[in-house]
Amino acid sequence: MGSIGPFQILIIALVILVLFGRGRISEMMGDFGKGVKSFRKGLSDEENSSSDEKPASRIEGPSHDAKPAGETIDPAPAATGDKTTS
């Protein structure tokens, strides 16, 4: 009961053939073939274009000092013209 044998695959194929019909299955397989061909073409185009360009530069982090989530930055004093001393 662990694996699917050739007899079970034949039954599944017959059920699919009855449900979808011969024309629809051949149409789906044609679309699948076109998709695979397009995928391979895209991979080869990507490979050709990446070999022409220089390697991607390293992405740097932010230029400011990042603080951990628990720490807060003191807000700048408000410039209201009211200069009180404590």
Secondary structure, DSSP 4 states (H G I P E B T S, - for coil): --S--HHHHHHHHHHHHHHH-HHHHHHHHHHHHHHHHHHHHHHHHHHHHHHHSPPPPPPP--SS----TT--PPPPPP--S-----
